[in-house]
Amino acid sequence: MRIRGRDYPVLLPSLRDPRLHVAAVLLTLQVLGQTVLNFRLSVAQILVCLAAGALIEFSVAFFKDKVILWPASGLLTGNSTAFILRVPGTLHGDWWSLHGVWIFLGVVALSMASKYLIRWKGRHIFNPSNLGLVVAFVALGPQFTEPQDLWWIPLGPWMYLTYAILIVGGVLIGWELKLLGLELGYMLGFAAFVALALAPVPDHCMVASWHVSALCGRDLWQILVTSPEVLIFALFMVPDPRTVPDGQAARFVFGVVVALLSVLLLGPTTLEFWTKTAILASLVIACAGRFALARLLEPLEEGGSPVAALRRLGWRTPAIAAATLVCVGCVPLASDLSTHSPVPAAELSDGSLPAVVLIVGAGPEPAGWIATSAASSLPSLSGNALPVSGTARVWVLPSIPSVSIASNVLDFDPKLSQSDARRMAHDVVLDLVIESEARRAHDFTLAATGAEGDALKEFTDVIKGDRGTIVKKTYSFSSVSLNLYLPKFATQAARLIGVTLNGTTTLSTLDSSGHVVSQVTQSYNKSWGLGSPSTDGTYSVIGNDYTDLTKA
């Protein structure tokens, strides 16, 4: 093509281009993600990434190389970025949301810049999207970014189809590019090294947004090894022919090295965010050393018997063996690091992470406080013990309808039963009745027996606002349900199960004699999260107000 007197070669896409095959797989998964896999990613965010990557590559080719080309690499970088990067606050179904679009643009721009600026011997050193994503996750943290979840949806027809597309597509493309050895090296190495990391350290656990409790041991191994997101990394990001060694032996070893680095880096982590970031960062480190690795293993590429290959390695053989033993020996040590520091339990609605110290060893018997408390509450039998009087409040609760449980709550916690739901609803209603009496009596001590933390402050602020006026609050409920909510700031923190109450509430203002001066009835629609057990351990107190949170 001739433009302003200059000839510009035109390079059109070819159906034989492996980059188009990778793009086809990722776009198919993107379609499934927008329809059935519940990706928290908008169509607009995907299009912005694709456009940014394509525009950068086209502009560089046009102005620098004087070529008009189909920007296959730019589109692939944009697609990879959109597939893995998430911005907290984006929900599935917000098709045209541009929330956090500056982050997507920044990651794509940084990724493409690394391709053109960080080079060695005419080749870019790092996988572009991999480097951009790692920098974003480390620099911005979980408040602004998050990687795609390690677990997507429960096993079923759509998930089986997803696995089929991932595995078949990855294997065929790997076969086409002669990268199957690298893929096998990574997957086999990753499975083995994760097992080596977890077997001697059963207390190493990971907190994930989609699981009700921390994942440890065999469950964590299974999640990591079968995660579709790890498969994306192993089959489509690691085997980039431009950023891996050229020889087959070096490629296999490269895959094993990336797997080893993945497990070493994820060892000290306890949150899914940092676990996934660690896996991605392993490729950045491996790519930085790939030229040295290829040079080290160069004698293996000459063929011949294994014995002859080892002889050609010479002094490299004992050096490689020693380095391998040291690194493999460090795998369980790295995993053990996570058990020697406070373990974050991502449970608060505001995104903050309370520290729970894990204590392993001798200590009080589990639930031993029950027997101790019961014994201490009994009157002493020493001497001539006489009957003593006792007093206790009797709480009269309004009628509680049958509790419905949202389907995603059961997906999140399959062990949750209908009796558990009834107990949770009972405890919330009991706490509300306690708070109602505390408000009537202006009793801040009583209020503390029905709520804690932010919820307690909400109730005590109401008492203070009454300014001495006697107000009695009663409830009537028409429906009760359990729903799943996203934390306020970090959507990759653990989901929150809230008790949602719908009905009416009546506020009666009383005079000093207890006569009703005024009365008003209004609708009531609130969602509450339960916190710690009460002092006597018979019920749980309200911990947080989830009404304004977004449902998962």
C-alpha positions in Angstrom: 0.0 0.0 0.0 1.3 3.4 -0.9 0.7 6.4 1.4 2.1 9.9 0.7 4.6 8.5 -1.7 5.9 5.7 0.7 5.2 2.0 0.2 3.9 0.2 3.2 3.9 -3.6 3.1 0.5 -5.0 4.3 0.7 -8.1 6.5 -2.7 -9.7 6.9 -3.7 -12.4 9.4 -3.2 -16.1 8.5 -5.4 -18.9 9.7 -2.3 -20.8 10.4 -1.0 -18.2 12.9 -1.0 -19.9 16.3 -1.8 -16.6 17.9 -5.2 -16.7 16.3 -5.7 -20.1 17.7 -4.9 -19.0 21.2 -7.1 -15.9 20.7 -10.0 -18.2 19.5 -9.8 -20.3 22.7 -9.6 -17.2 25.0 -12.5 -15.5 23.2 -14.6 -18.7 23.5 -13.9 -18.7 27.2 -14.7 -15.0 27.4 -18.1 -15.7 25.9 -18.7 -18.5 28.4 -17.5 -16.2 31.2 -20.0 -13.5 30.2 -22.9 -16.0 30.0 -22.5 -19.0 32.3 -19.2 -18.8 34.2 -20.2 -15.6 36.0 -17.0 -13.6 35.3 -16.9 -10.3 37.1 -15.8 -8.6 34.0 -17.7 -6.3 31.6 -17.8 -6.5 27.8 -16.6 -2.9 27.7 -13.5 -3.7 29.8 -12.7 -6.5 27.3 -13.1 -4.3 24.3 -11.0 -1.5 25.9 -8.1 -4.0 26.4 -8.4 -5.4 22.9 -8.5 -1.9 21.4 -5.5 -0.6 23.4 -3.3 -3.6 22.6 -4.2 -3.4 18.9 -3.7 0.3 18.6 -0.3 0.2 20.3 1.0 -2.6 18.1 -0.4 -1.1 14.9 1.0 2.4 15.7 4.5 1.0 16.4 4.5 -1.1 13.2 3.2 1.8 11.1 5.4 4.6 12.4 8.5 2.7 13.3 8.6 -0.2 11.0 6.6 1.3 8.1 4.4 -1.7 8.0 0.6 -2.1 8.0 -0.2 -5.3 9.8 -2.9 -7.1 11.6 -2.1 -6.5 15.3 -2.3 -10.2 16.4 0.1 -9.8 19.3 -1.5 -6.7 20.6 -4.9 -8.3 20.5 -3.6 -11.4 22.3 -2.0 -9.2 25.0 -5.2 -7.3 25.5 -7.2 -10.5 25.6 -4.9 -12.1 28.1 -5.0 -9.0 30.3 -8.8 -8.9 30.3 -9.1 -12.6 31.0 -7.0 -12.5 34.2 -7.4 -8.9 35.5 -10.4 -8.0 37.7 -11.2 -4.7 39.4 -13.2 -4.9 42.7 -16.6 -3.5 42.3 -17.3 -4.9 38.8 -20.1 -7.4 38.9 -21.2 -10.1 36.5 -23.9 -8.7 34.3 -22.6 -5.1 34.2 -21.9 -5.5 30.5 -20.9 -2.0 29.6 -19.3 -0.9 32.9 -16.1 1.1 32.5 -15.3 0.8 36.2 -11.5 0.8 36.7 -10.9 1.1 33.0 -7.7 3.2 33.7 -6.2 0.1 35.4 -6.9 -2.1 32.3 -5.4 0.6 30.0 -2.4 1.0 32.2 -1.7 -2.8 32.4 -2.0 -3.2 28.6 0.2 -0.2 27.9 2.8 -1.4 30.4 2.7 -4.9 28.9 3.1 -3.7 25.3 5.9 -1.3 26.4 7.8 -4.2 27.9 7.7 -6.0 24.6 9.3 -3.2 22.7 11.7 -1.8 25.4 12.9 -4.8 27.4 14.7 -6.9 24.9 17.8 -9.1 24.5 19.3 -10.4 21.3 16.4 -9.1 19.3 13.7 -10.8 21.4 11.6 -9.5 24.2 12.5 -11.0 27.6 9.2 -11.2 29.3 5.7 -12.4 28.4 4.1 -9.0 28.0 0.7 -9.5 29.7 2.3 -11.6 32.4 4.7 -8.9 33.4 2.0 -6.2 33.3 -0.3 -8.2 35.4 2.3 -9.0 38.1 3.4 -5.3 38.3 -0.3 -4.2 38.7 -1.1 -6.8 41.4 2.0 -6.0 43.4 1.8 -2.2 43.0 -1.9 -1.7 43.4 -2.8 -4.6 45.7 -6.2 -6.2 46.4 -8.0 -2.8 47.0 -7.8 -1.9 43.3 -7.1 -5.2 41.5 -7.5 -8.9 41.8 -6.7 -11.9 39.6 -9.4 -14.1 38.2 -10.6 -16.6 40.8 -8.9 -20.0 41.0 -12.4 -21.6 41.2 -15.1 -20.6 38.8 -18.4 -22.5 39.1 -19.5 -25.9 40.5 -18.8 -28.9 38.3 -21.5 -29.4 35.8 -22.0 -29.4 32.0 -20.7 -25.9 31.5 -17.6 -26.5 33.6 -16.9 -29.8 31.8 -17.2 -27.9 28.5 -14.8 -25.3 29.8 -12.2 -27.9 30.8 -12.6 -29.6 27.4 -11.9 -26.3 25.6 -9.0 -25.5 27.8 -7.3 -28.8 27.7 -7.9 -29.8 24.1 -7.1 -26.3 22.8 -4.0 -26.0 24.9 -2.7 -29.4 24.0 -3.3 -28.9 20.2 -1.6 -25.5 20.2 1.2 -26.9 22.3 1.6 -29.8 19.8 1.6 -27.3 16.9 4.3 -25.1 18.5 6.3 -28.1 19.9 5.7 -26.9 23.4 4.0 -30.0 24.8 7.1 -30.9 26.8 7.1 -27.6 28.5 3.4 -27.8 29.3 3.9 -31.3 30.8 7.0 -30.2 32.7 5.0 -27.4 34.3 1.8 -29.4 35.2 3.7 -32.5 36.5 6.2 -30.4 38.4 3.5 -28.2 39.8 1.4 -31.1 41.1 4.4 -32.8 42.6 5.9 -29.6 44.2 2.5 -28.6 45.7 2.2 -32.0 47.2 5.7 -31.8 48.6 4.9 -28.4 50.1 1.6 -29.4 51.7 2.3 -32.9 52.9 4.7 -32.0 55.8 2.9 -28.7 56.5 -0.8 -29.6 56.9 -1.4 -26.2 58.6 -0.7 -24.3 55.4 -4.1 -22.9 54.3 -5.5 -20.5 51.8 -8.5 -18.2 52.3 -10.6 -17.8 49.2 -13.6 -15.7 48.4 -15.7 -18.7 47.1 -15.1 -21.1 50.0 -16.7 -20.8 53.4 -13.6 -21.9 55.3 -9.8 -21.9 54.7 -8.6 -24.5 52.2 -5.8 -26.8 53.5 -4.0 -30.0 52.7 -5.6 -32.3 50.1 -8.4 -29.8 49.4 -5.9 -27.1 48.6 -3.8 -29.4 46.5 -6.9 -30.4 44.5 -8.0 -26.8 43.9 -4.6 -25.6 42.8 -3.8 -28.6 40.5 -7.3 -28.6 38.8 -7.9 -24.9 38.8 -9.0 -23.7 35.3 -7.1 -20.5 36.0 -3.9 -22.4 36.6 -4.6 -24.4 33.4 -4.8 -21.0 31.6 -1.4 -20.1 33.0 0.1 -23.5 32.2 -1.3 -24.0 28.7 -1.5 -20.5 27.3 0.8 -18.1 29.2 3.9 -20.1 30.1 4.3 -21.7 26.6 4.9 -18.5 24.7 7.4 -19.5 22.0 9.0 -16.0 22.0 9.8 -16.0 25.7 10.9 -19.6 26.3 14.1 -21.5 25.3 14.3 -22.9 21.8 15.6 -26.4 22.6 13.2 -29.2 23.6 15.2 -30.3 26.7 15.6 -26.7 27.9 11.8 -26.1 27.4 10.9 -29.1 29.5 13.3 -28.0 32.2 12.0 -24.4 31.9 8.5 -25.7 32.6 9.7 -27.5 35.7 11.6 -24.4 36.9 8.5 -22.3 36.5 6.5 -24.9 38.5 9.2 -24.9 41.3 9.2 -21.1 41.5 5.4 -21.1 41.6 5.3 -23.3 44.7 8.2 -21.5 46.4 6.6 -18.2 46.0 3.1 -19.3 47.0 4.4 -21.0 50.1 4.3 -18.0 52.4 0.9 -16.8 51.1 -2.4 -17.3 52.8 -4.8 -15.3 50.6 -6.0 -16.3 47.2 -4.9 -12.9 45.8 -1.3 -13.4 46.7 -1.3 -17.1 45.8 -2.3 -16.3 42.3 0.1 -13.4 42.1 2.9 -15.7 43.2 2.1 -18.2 40.5 2.1 -15.4 37.9 5.3 -13.9 39.3 7.1 -17.2 38.9 7.1 -16.8 35.1 8.5 -13.3 35.3 11.5 -14.7 37.3 11.9 -17.7 35.0 11.8 -15.5 31.8 14.5 -13.2 33.3 16.8 -16.2 33.6 15.8 -18.2 30.5 18.9 -17.2 28.4 21.2 -18.3 31.1 19.2 -21.6 31.5 19.4 -22.2 27.7 23.1 -21.7 27.7 23.5 -24.0 30.7 21.6 -26.8 29.1 23.0 -26.3 25.6 24.9 -29.7 25.6 21.6 -31.5 26.1 20.3 -30.3 22.8 22.9 -32.2 20.8 21.1 -35.5 21.1 22.6 -38.9 21.9 22.2 -41.1 24.9 21.5 -39.7 28.4 24.9 -40.8 29.6 26.6 -38.9 26.7 24.5 -35.8 27.4 25.5 -35.9 31.1 29.2 -36.2 30.1 28.8 -33.2 27.8 27.4 -31.2 30.7 30.6 -31.8 32.6 30.9 -29.6 35.8 27.3 -28.5 35.2 25.9 -31.8 36.3 26.9 -31.6 40.0 26.1 -27.9 40.1 22.6 -28.5 38.6 22.0 -31.4 41.0 23.1 -29.3 44.1 20.9 -26.4 43.1 18.0 -28.7 42.5 18.3 -30.3 45.9 18.5 -27.0 47.6 15.5 -25.5 45.8 13.3 -28.6 46.3 14.3 -28.8 49.9 13.1 -25.2 50.4 9.6 -26.0 49.1 8.2 -27.3 52.5 10.2 -24.6 54.3 8.5 -21.9 52.2 5.1 -23.4 52.9 5.9 -23.5 56.6 6.5 -19.7 56.7 2.7 -19.1 56.4 2.1 -20.8 59.7 4.4 -18.6 61.7 2.5 -15.3 61.3 -1.1 -14.1 61.9 -3.4 -15.7 59.4 -5.8 -13.1 57.8 -9.4 -14.2 58.0 -11.2 -12.1 55.3 -14.6 -11.9 57.0 -15.3 -8.2 57.6 -17.7 -6.2 55.4 -15.4 -3.2 55.1 -12.7 -5.3 53.6 -10.4 -5.2 56.7 -8.6 -8.4 57.7 -8.6 -9.3 61.4 -5.6 -11.3 62.4 -6.2 -14.7 63.9 -3.1 -16.2 65.3 -2.8 -19.9 64.6 -1.6 -21.8 67.7 -0.5 -25.4 67.2 0.3 -27.6 70.3 -0.9 -28.0 73.8 -3.7 -25.9 75.1 -7.2 -26.0 76.6 -9.6 -28.7 75.5 -11.9 -27.7 72.6 -15.1 -26.2 74.0 -13.7 -26.7 77.6 -15.1 -23.3 78.5 -18.6 -24.8 78.4 -18.0 -27.1 81.4 -16.1 -24.4 83.2 -18.8 -21.8 82.8 -21.5 -24.3 83.7 -19.7 -25.3 86.9 -19.0 -21.7 87.9 -22.6 -20.7 87.5 -23.9 -23.3 90.0 -24.3 -22.3 93.7 -21.7 -23.6 96.1 -22.6 -26.8 97.9 -20.2 -26.2 100.8 -21.7 -26.0 104.3 -25.5 -25.9 104.8 -26.4 -24.7 101.4 -29.9 -23.3 101.1 -32.0 -22.7 98.0 -31.2 -19.4 96.3 -33.3 -17.4 94.0 -32.3 -16.7 90.4 -33.6 -14.2 87.9 -33.2 -14.1 84.1 -34.8 -12.2 81.2 -37.4 -14.0 79.1 -37.4 -12.8 75.6 -40.6 -13.0 73.6 -39.8 -13.2 69.9 -42.2 -12.3 67.0 -43.2 -15.1 64.6 -40.3 -16.0 62.3 -41.3 -17.2 58.8 -39.7 -20.2 57.2 -36.2 -19.3 56.1 -35.3 -19.5 52.4 -31.7 -20.0 51.3 -30.3 -18.5 48.1 -28.8 -21.0 45.8 -25.4 -19.3 45.8 -25.3 -19.6 49.6 -25.5 -23.4 49.3 -22.8 -23.3 46.6 -20.6 -21.3 48.9 -21.3 -23.5 52.0 -22.8 -26.9 50.9 -22.9 -28.0 54.6 -25.4 -25.3 55.6 -28.7 -26.9 56.5 -32.2 -25.6 57.0 -31.7 -26.0 60.8 -28.6 -23.8 60.6 -30.6 -21.2 58.7 -33.4 -21.3 61.3 -30.8 -20.9 64.1 -29.2 -17.9 62.3 -32.6 -16.2 61.8 -33.6 -16.9 65.4 -30.4 -15.3 66.7 -30.8 -12.2 64.6 -34.4 -11.7 65.6 -33.4 -12.3 69.3 -30.6 -9.7 69.0 -33.1 -7.2 67.5 -35.5 -7.8 70.4 -32.6 -7.3 72.8 -31.7 -4.0 71.1 -35.3 -2.9 71.2 -35.4 -3.4 75.0 -32.0 -1.7 75.4 -33.4 1.3 73.4 -36.5 1.5 75.6 -34.5 1.2 78.8 -31.6 3.3 77.5 -29.4 0.5 78.7 -26.0 0.5 76.9 -24.8 -2.6 78.8 -27.9 -4.6 77.6 -27.2 -3.4 74.0 -23.8 -5.0 74.2 -25.4 -8.4 74.7 -27.1 -8.3 71.3 -24.5 -6.7 69.0 -20.8 -6.0 68.7 -18.5 -3.8 66.6 -20.1 -1.6 63.9 -23.6 -3.1 64.6 -23.4 -2.2 68.3 -22.3 1.4 67.4 -25.3 1.6 65.1 -27.7 0.6 67.9 -26.1 2.7 70.6 -26.2 5.8 68.3 -29.9 5.3 68.0 -30.2 5.2 71.8 -28.2 8.4 72.1 -30.4 10.0 69.4 -33.6 9.4 71.4 -32.3 12.0 74.0 -34.1 10.4 76.9 -37.4 9.8 75.0 -38.8 6.3 75.7 -39.2 4.5 72.4 -40.4 0.9 72.1 -39.7 -0.9 68.8 -41.6 -4.0 67.7 -41.3 -6.2 64.6 -43.4 -8.2 62.3 -41.7 -10.3 59.6 -43.2 -11.5 56.4 -40.1 -13.2 55.0 -36.6 -14.3 56.0 -33.8 -15.4 53.8 -30.1 -16.1 53.7 -28.2 -14.2 51.0 -24.6 -14.0 49.9 -22.8 -10.7 49.8 -19.6 -9.2 48.5 -17.3 -7.5 51.0 -17.3 -3.7 50.8 -13.9 -3.2 49.3 -12.2 -6.5 48.4 -14.4 -8.7 46.3 -11.8 -11.5 46.5 -12.1 -11.6 50.2 -14.4 -14.2 51.7 -18.1 -13.9 50.8 -20.5 -12.9 53.6 -23.7 -14.7 54.6 -26.4 -12.4 55.8 -29.8 -12.8 57.3 -32.3 -10.7 55.3 -35.5 -9.7 57.1 -38.5 -8.2 55.4 -41.7 -7.0 57.1 -42.7 -4.0 59.2 -41.6 -2.3 62.4 -43.7 -0.2 64.8 -42.1 2.6 66.8 -44.2 3.6 69.9 -43.3 6.7 71.9 -44.2 6.3 75.5 -44.6 8.7 78.4 -43.2 8.1 81.9 -46.2 6.1 82.8 -45.8 3.7 79.9 -48.8 5.1 77.9 -48.4 5.4 74.1 -48.1 9.0 73.1 -47.5 8.4 69.4 -47.1 5.4 67.1 -45.8 4.9 63.5 -45.5 1.7 61.4 -43.0 1.5 58.6 -41.6 -1.1 56.3 -38.5 -3.0 57.4 -35.9 -4.4 55.0 -32.5 -5.1 56.5 -29.7 -7.7 56.2 -27.5 -8.6 59.2 -24.4 -10.6 59.6 -23.8 -12.6 62.8 -20.6 -12.2 64.8 -19.3 -13.7 68.0 -21.2 -16.0 70.4 -22.9 -14.4 73.3 -21.3 -14.4 76.7 -23.3 -17.5 77.7 -22.7 -19.2 74.4 -26.4 -19.8 73.7 -26.7 -17.5 70.6 -24.7 -15.3 68.3 -24.8 -11.5 68.4 -25.2 -9.2 65.4 -21.8 -8.1 64.0 -22.4 -6.1 60.9 -25.1 -4.5 58.8 -25.0 -5.9 55.3 -28.0 -4.0 53.9 -25.9 -1.7 51.7 -23.6 -4.4 50.4 -23.9 -5.9 46.9 -25.2 -9.4 46.6 -22.7 -11.9 45.2 
